[in-house]
């Protein structure tokens, strides 16, 4: 199975080849696209499909509320394909991923996404040619603009894989959610037309969430509120930042900067689940830090967490000392 880094390096090489052909050899580019279509047709046949299909879809449920036409690349999440891990920071979300709700429950949808993932992993050059061709075709069809989510259920760093593609399609709005922190996806490396929203997870530190907001990258938090229920209200603020309703539309590139994107729990996600508790934990830390004051680093371990007690101890160290005192 390929690691996320191995997959990104293979894709980068493949898209570099497409760029060279785009700039200098249109005949080779056309041949590459034709070969890619044949390759994908054969792969789909191996998964029981008799017809061809595009890599990009406009039928993903999460984008249906968008005002603009939105294309999404729906791969199998995490390491479900058995071929690659496309979510390097997978945690509790892997078990409750929305990829398995709605149409994602059906075997045909699973096989379709498996075929796409297979093409990407085992035939990266064909995948790059085909994705390029579909994006260029969409650009020629939607003169009033459209949007693209390349990570519907994945977390690939497309700015590294094919940064030039954003410049070629500079009129297109690209956007994604990510669990990468600013350390691995710095704000200054993103193309102007690629908007990321940082997703809070059980691994998230309060300093990471705050750093994202300070850098102009909004933060998405799953709250205990249940979608399509009487108890669906979202809080007004989270950690001192305004909460907007992220379920009204998926068009994250239209959100104001410096806000928290509130999401209601859906599917099998429980009110006491890890994703919901992650947001609650950080909110509690922020509240305690405000009460007792912030420290730049834990006085015991040096970790840059916001502290919650007057001793300047991070959550982990305070818990350890408390256990030791019992």
matplotlib code that plots the C-alpha trace (Angstrom):
import matplotlib.pyplot as plt

x = [0.0, 1.3, 1.8, 0.4, 3.8, 4.6, 1.2, 1.8, 5.3, 4.0, 1.2, 3.6, 5.7, 2.7, 1.3, 4.7, 4.6, 1.1, 2.4, 5.3, 2.9, 0.4, 3.1, 5.2, 3.6, -0.2, -0.1, 1.4, -1.1, -4.0, -2.5, -2.0, -5.6, -6.9, -4.8, -5.9, -9.6, -8.8, -7.0, -9.8, -12.3, -10.4, -10.0, -13.8, -14.5, -12.4, -14.9, -17.9, -18.8, -19.6, -19.8, -17.3, -17.6, -15.8, -13.4, -15.2, -18.8, -21.5, -23.7, -21.9, -24.6, -22.5, -22.2, -25.9, -26.7, -24.1, -25.1, -22.4, -21.9, -19.4, -17.3, -15.8, -13.2, -14.6, -12.0, -12.3, -11.3, -8.3, -6.9, -10.3, -9.1, -6.3, -4.1, -3.2, -3.9, -5.3, -5.9, -2.6, -4.3, -7.2, -8.7, -12.2, -13.6, -12.5, -15.2, -18.0, -17.0, -19.8, -18.4, -20.4, -23.7, -26.3, -25.2, -22.0, -23.9, -24.3, -21.9, -21.9, -20.8, -18.0, -16.8, -16.8, -14.7, -12.4, -11.9, -10.9, -8.5, -7.0, -6.4, -4.7, -2.4, -1.5, -1.7, -0.8, 0.0, -3.4, -5.1, -3.3, -4.1, -7.8, -8.2, -6.6, -8.9, -12.0, -11.1, -10.3, -13.6, -15.5, -13.8, -14.9, -18.5, -19.1, -18.3, -20.1, -17.7, -17.7, -16.1, -14.0, -13.4, -10.5, -10.6, -14.2, -13.1, -9.3, -6.6, -4.1, -1.9, -2.9, -0.9, 2.2, 1.0, -0.2, 0.3, 0.5, -3.1, -4.5, -2.8, -4.1, -7.6, -7.3, -11.0, -12.1, -12.8, -11.0, -11.7, -11.3, -11.3, -8.0, -6.6, -3.1, -1.8, -0.1, 3.2, 2.5, 0.2, 1.5, -0.9, 1.7, 2.1, -1.6, -2.7, -4.9, -7.9, -7.5, -9.3, -8.7, -10.7, -9.0, -11.0, -10.8, -10.1, -9.2, -5.6, -6.0, -4.2, -5.8, -2.6, -3.0, -6.7, -5.8, -2.8, -5.1, -7.5, -4.7, -3.4, -6.8, -7.7, -11.1, -11.7, -14.5, -15.9, -18.5, -21.0, -23.4, -26.4, -28.1, -28.9, -32.6, -33.8, -35.4, -32.1, -30.1, -29.0, -25.3, -23.5, -22.9, -19.2, -16.4, -13.2, -14.0, -14.7, -18.0, -19.7, -21.3, -23.7, -21.6, -24.5, -26.4, -23.9, -20.6, -19.1, -16.4, -14.6, -17.4, -17.0, -15.7, -12.1, -11.6, -14.7, -15.6, -17.5, -20.1, -21.2, -24.0, -23.3, -24.7, -25.1, -23.8, -21.9, -22.9, -23.2, -20.6, -18.4, -14.7, -15.2, -17.8, -15.7, -12.7, -14.4, -15.8, -12.3, -10.7, -13.5, -13.0, -9.2, -9.8, -12.2, -9.7, -6.9, -8.9, -9.6, -6.0, -4.0, -2.1, 1.5, 3.7, 4.8, 4.0, 6.2, 6.8, 7.1, 7.5, 4.7, 3.0, -0.5, -2.7, -2.7, -5.7, -4.2, -2.2, 0.9, 1.3, 0.7, -0.8, -3.7, -1.6, 1.0, -1.7, -3.6, -0.3, 0.5, -3.1, -3.0, 0.4, -1.0, -3.8]
y = [0.0, 3.4, 6.0, 9.5, 10.9, 8.2, 8.9, 12.6, 12.2, 9.8, 12.3, 15.2, 13.4, 12.6, 16.1, 17.5, 15.4, 16.8, 20.3, 19.8, 18.4, 21.3, 23.8, 22.2, 19.1, 19.2, 16.1, 14.1, 15.6, 14.5, 11.0, 10.8, 11.7, 9.1, 6.4, 7.5, 7.0, 3.5, 2.7, 3.9, 2.0, -1.3, -0.6, 0.0, -3.2, -5.0, -3.8, -4.9, -1.7, -1.9, 1.9, 4.7, 7.4, 10.6, 11.1, 14.2, 14.1, 16.8, 14.4, 14.5, 15.2, 17.7, 20.0, 20.0, 23.1, 25.2, 28.0, 27.3, 24.0, 22.1, 19.2, 16.8, 14.1, 11.3, 8.6, 6.0, 7.6, 6.8, 3.3, 1.7, 1.0, -1.2, 0.6, 3.9, 6.0, 9.3, 10.7, 11.0, 12.3, 10.0, 9.3, 9.0, 10.4, 7.3, 5.3, 7.8, 9.4, 10.8, 8.9, 5.9, 7.7, 8.5, 6.9, 5.9, 3.0, 1.3, -1.3, 0.4, 3.7, 1.9, 0.2, 3.4, 5.1, 2.1, 2.3, 5.9, 5.3, 2.3, 4.5, 7.2, 4.7, 2.2, 4.5, 8.0, 9.3, 8.2, 9.7, 13.1, 13.3, 12.4, 14.8, 17.6, 16.9, 16.9, 20.2, 21.9, 20.7, 22.0, 25.3, 25.6, 24.7, 27.0, 30.5, 31.9, 30.0, 26.8, 25.3, 22.2, 20.0, 17.7, 16.2, 15.1, 12.3, 12.6, 15.0, 15.2, 18.3, 19.3, 22.6, 20.4, 17.8, 20.1, 23.7, 24.9, 23.7, 26.3, 29.0, 27.6, 27.5, 30.8, 31.6, 28.4, 28.3, 25.4, 24.5, 21.7, 20.7, 19.5, 18.1, 19.2, 22.0, 25.1, 23.2, 20.8, 23.0, 26.6, 29.4, 31.1, 27.9, 27.9, 29.3, 32.4, 30.4, 27.5, 27.9, 25.5, 25.0, 23.3, 20.5, 20.0, 16.4, 14.6, 15.3, 19.0, 21.3, 24.6, 26.4, 24.8, 25.9, 29.4, 29.6, 28.6, 31.3, 33.9, 32.9, 33.4, 29.8, 29.1, 26.2, 23.6, 22.1, 19.3, 20.2, 17.9, 19.5, 16.9, 17.7, 17.6, 17.5, 19.9, 20.3, 21.6, 25.0, 25.9, 28.0, 31.7, 31.5, 28.9, 29.8, 33.5, 33.3, 33.7, 30.4, 30.3, 27.6, 25.4, 23.2, 25.8, 25.5, 23.8, 26.8, 27.4, 29.9, 32.4, 32.3, 35.4, 35.0, 34.4, 32.4, 28.9, 26.7, 25.0, 21.5, 19.4, 15.7, 13.4, 9.8, 7.5, 10.2, 10.3, 13.4, 11.9, 10.8, 11.6, 14.3, 16.2, 15.8, 17.2, 20.6, 20.6, 19.8, 22.7, 25.1, 24.1, 24.7, 28.1, 29.0, 27.9, 29.7, 32.9, 32.5, 31.7, 33.3, 31.8, 30.5, 30.3, 26.8, 24.3, 24.8, 21.1, 19.6, 22.8, 21.9, 24.9, 24.3, 26.9, 26.2, 25.8, 26.3, 28.9, 26.6, 26.9, 23.2, 21.8, 19.4, 16.3, 17.2, 18.4, 15.1, 13.1, 15.1, 14.7, 11.0, 10.8, 12.7, 10.1]
z = [0.0, -0.9, 1.8, 1.4, 0.6, -2.0, -3.7, -3.8, -5.3, -8.0, -8.9, -9.0, -11.5, -13.6, -13.6, -14.5, -17.6, -18.4, -17.9, -20.3, -22.9, -22.2, -22.9, -25.7, -27.2, -27.8, -30.0, -27.2, -24.8, -27.0, -27.3, -23.6, -22.9, -25.4, -23.8, -20.4, -21.4, -22.6, -19.5, -17.2, -19.3, -18.8, -15.0, -14.7, -16.6, -14.0, -11.4, -13.3, -15.2, -18.9, -19.5, -19.1, -16.5, -15.5, -12.7, -11.5, -10.3, -9.8, -7.9, -4.5, -1.8, 0.1, -2.9, -3.9, -2.0, -3.8, -6.0, -8.5, -10.3, -8.2, -9.4, -6.9, -7.0, -4.8, -4.0, -1.3, 2.0, 4.3, 3.4, 2.6, -1.0, 0.2, -2.4, -0.7, 2.3, 1.1, 4.5, 6.4, 9.6, 9.7, 13.1, 14.4, 11.1, 9.2, 11.0, 10.5, 7.2, 5.1, 2.2, 3.4, 3.8, 1.1, -2.2, -0.6, 1.0, -2.3, -3.7, -7.2, -5.7, -3.7, -6.8, -8.8, -6.2, -6.0, -9.7, -9.5, -6.7, -8.6, -11.7, -9.5, -7.7, -10.4, -13.5, -12.2, -15.7, -17.0, -14.0, -14.4, -18.1, -17.5, -14.6, -16.6, -19.6, -17.5, -15.8, -19.1, -20.6, -17.6, -17.9, -21.5, -20.6, -17.6, -18.7, -15.7, -13.4, -11.4, -8.3, -7.7, -4.6, -5.4, -1.9, -1.4, 0.9, 0.8, 2.0, -0.8, -1.1, -4.6, -4.4, -4.3, -6.7, -9.5, -8.4, -12.0, -12.7, -10.4, -12.5, -15.8, -14.3, -12.5, -12.9, -11.1, -7.3, -5.7, -2.1, 0.4, 4.0, 5.5, 8.7, 7.7, 10.0, 8.8, 9.2, 6.4, 4.3, 4.9, 3.9, 1.7, -0.5, -1.6, -4.9, -4.7, -6.0, -3.5, -0.2, 2.6, 5.8, 8.7, 10.3, 14.0, 15.1, 18.3, 17.5, 17.2, 19.7, 20.6, 19.4, 15.9, 15.6, 16.7, 14.4, 11.4, 12.3, 12.7, 9.3, 7.6, 7.4, 8.8, 11.2, 10.9, 14.1, 14.4, 17.2, 19.1, 17.3, 15.2, 11.6, 10.6, 14.2, 16.7, 18.4, 15.5, 16.8, 16.6, 19.2, 18.4, 19.1, 19.6, 21.3, 20.9, 17.2, 15.4, 14.3, 10.9, 9.6, 7.4, 6.5, 4.5, 1.7, 0.9, -0.8, 1.8, -0.6, 0.1, 3.8, 5.6, 7.0, 10.7, 11.4, 12.7, 10.3, 12.4, 11.2, 12.7, 13.4, 10.7, 10.0, 12.7, 14.5, 18.2, 20.4, 22.7, 19.8, 19.5, 16.8, 18.8, 22.0, 20.2, 19.7, 23.2, 24.7, 22.8, 23.8, 27.5, 27.2, 25.6, 28.5, 31.1, 29.4, 29.4, 33.1, 34.2, 31.4, 28.6, 28.7, 25.6, 26.7, 29.3, 32.3, 32.7, 29.1, 27.0, 24.7, 23.3, 24.5, 26.0, 29.7, 32.0, 35.4, 37.3, 37.3, 33.5, 32.9, 29.8, 30.0, 29.7, 32.4, 34.8, 34.4, 35.0, 38.2, 39.4, 38.9, 40.7, 43.7, 44.2]

ax = plt.figure().add_subplot(projection="3d")
ax.plot(x, y, z, "-o")
ax.set_aspect("equal")
plt.show()
